[in-house]
Amino acid sequence: MSTAIVLSEQAISFAALLRQSFANGHFDRLILSQYTGSEVDLEKITFRTVQLQQEQKISVLYRYKTQDITKNYTLEQGLEVFDALFLHVKQANFWELQQQIQFKRGKKRDLMTVQPLVQQKMIAVQHDREKKRLIEQTAPYLYTLGITDHAGVLVPSMAKKWKQINKFIEIFSQALSEQKQITDEINVVDFGSGKGYLTFAMYDYLQKNAWEPHITGVELRENLVKFCQDVAEKNQFKSLDFFEGDVRSYQPERLDVMVALHACDIATDFAIHCGIRLNASLILCAPCCHKELRPQLTSPNVLQPMLQYGVHAGQQAEMLTDTIRALLLNAYGYETKVFEFVALTHTNKNKMILAVKKRHVDKPDEKIMHQIQALKDMYGITTHSLEQLLANELVDQDKHGCRC
């Protein structure tokens, strides 16, 4: 027969203070460490409170030797999890804004201490809250991808990439909160996923915030597809897959979020068309290599003094290309923003088009389509790939009498 574990007076006091901290709203975080129970390779458990769909939850991060697993609980469930785990750890620390409470289990006796946080520490805690990142820097997959070292410390040469990852997840998180169509399960396709930095970060973020993600990274380079699939399997990201191909060879059946960062030239148009065709709730693009409109561009008389310079003509063609893309998204029921993704000091491919589906449309908004035609007429543009793809889609719908 197993012997029941008897809690010491110090352990009972620690548990009582923790519950009081939750009740009065002072709780910041809890860490249980030096785990001695039956869970293989479990090293540390971190508790935090999070807001999920207007409801407060306790997010528990289970840190194993080779992976992290996050589960979200109600307050009552979270405290039950704490009670069960607390019996099998040698140390527990929880923080409030003004103090830290520490419990250590000893061979002869247990010890509990309460330490006030000095003013400088309090400011640091507040600053950390303000700067809290949506991706944990110590996640094991970041080490495999070369972002951090084995101790979870950022590799200096990857600082710009790390900032880009966090900025993208910040944008992605905000966009998700603005859409109303996706509930729990979410299907994402990342066209041109490359080494998978953002693909893995999306999966990690969604999984840790009570979503059920199904993500496919689409990449032409076989070596990168194999590398990313190996990383996904190693980290037990079971619903993250990688496909060797591009936007023309991979045709998803369902699509909630379409991502295409740095898809070259008209590949961006094919990706946006895929998103619109499948009624994606979110479309995120960072276009590059704008080549299609530049040879077509003719300078209006009033702009000839400015566009006689090649660099200005190139910038004008780029701006015109993405303006038409944004307007077409608007015409097809999306609320669209065009903005700087990250600063030019991090990458010169820094523009992002973000579109959130707001309404269902059978045909594009005529007023917006007239605006597009006026722009094309002004610059002598005859062909824009996204416009042509969408027009072909309408023709097919008319022939078959249905929406695709």
Secondary structure as UniProt FT lines:
FT   HELIX           9..24
FT   STRAND          27..35
FT   TURN            40..41
FT   STRAND          42..52
FT   TURN            53..54
FT   STRAND          55..64
FT   STRAND          68..73
FT   HELIX           75..86
FT   TURN            87..88
FT   STRAND          89..96
FT   STRAND          99..104
FT   STRAND          111..116
FT   HELIX           119..130
FT   TURN            137..138
FT   HELIX           140..144
FT   TURN            145..146
FT   TURN            150..151
FT   HELIX           156..158
FT   HELIX           159..178
FT   STRAND          185..191
FT   TURN            194..195
FT   HELIX           197..208
FT   TURN            209..210
FT   STRAND          212..219
FT   HELIX           222..234
FT   TURN            235..236
FT   TURN            238..239
FT   STRAND          240..244
FT   TURN            247..249
FT   STRAND          257..264
FT   TURN            265..266
FT   HELIX           267..277
FT   TURN            278..279
FT   STRAND          282..288
FT   HELIX           294..296
FT   HELIX           301..303
FT   HELIX           304..307
FT   HELIX           310..331
FT   TURN            332..333
FT   STRAND          334..340
FT   TURN            344..346
FT   STRAND          351..357
FT   HELIX           366..379
FT   HELIX           385..400
//
